[in-house]
């Protein structure tokens, strides 16, 4: 259909996401997909049964805008057990239609035109566009492999201005697979003390931390939690990324603003899935066992790639690891990824896609959220490159 209207784009420099582009190319070339952080294996069958039971019981209409009370209470109880901090299920826990929607609601509810928002690159690709849509300015601080993708808090302090309204952090970090330490929490708390800055903590990989390490959620620092929003994902924790259900935790004053946006975006997340997730949360091992589950996959892929010409960076958490390909090629990472799809029939993601200016460190991101056969075959193909 020919349009007779001339749109004025709010994001004129934003096209289709790299994940969609790579996914389409992988399908066209029949390539194994090690690019997307979406499992290709089944979830716990109980979860499906719980959802089907809810549907058959007629629980197919709108849930409360803030989420099913049973699910909000289950989330609150989980955080008491894991961090010692109790969020009020009525006023401080909100069930959202995916972590992505929670990020949007939090940023648009709390950031205003003229504000600045500090975030760290490489970064999940939605942060900066959401900030820009509010008439605010995203301020990117680059993390580099030379520093192990660790945050230089002195640099952050120097980047804070009177206009800084929010700092976005992500741990475990996508795509670098680093995790926050207790020192990081303390530095962040000190930086935001008496400043009025809100912290938005993207914790979608909260249960995927390796080698016996602790997930240092901002909820583990009560002072910091008092000015922070936590966003997380049931889809990541239960291998159901297509269900699009997540949650936001925040003090009541921040939650009130987030819910104002949430009610007009989705009103409520899917009802049967909320019933299923509320039941599933009763089994702590279903999420506490994720670290060991994914660590086995990380180690399998790393071992299978040991004979390759790729140099793997440490993976401390999340579904990902970064690989340097300098011993294979000096071409830009975006070109190298396309060649891998065409020639090796393996799809990965160029790290440059996670930098707003396309910074290229000669690294690609691999996802090990796949079944064993896919990981073994993907590694076999990459070893042949």
Protein Blocks (a to p, Z undefined) as FASTA:
>chain_A
ZZfbdcddfblmbccdfklmmmmmmmmnopacfkbccdfbdcdfklmmmmmmmmmnopab
ccdfkbpfklmmmmmmmmmmmnopacdfklmcccdehjklmmmmmmmmmpcehiacdddd
dddfklmmmmmmnopacddddddfkloopacfklmmmmpcfklmbdcddddddfklpacd
fklmmmmmmmmgonlpacdddfklmmmcgehiacddfklmmklmmmcccdddfklmnopa
knopadddddfklmmmmmmmmmmmnopacfklmmmmmmmmmmmmlmmmmmmmmmmmmmmm
mmmmmmmcbdcdddfedjbdcddfklmoccdfklmmmmmmmmnopacddfklmpfnlpae
hiacddfbbcfklmmmmmmmmmmZZ
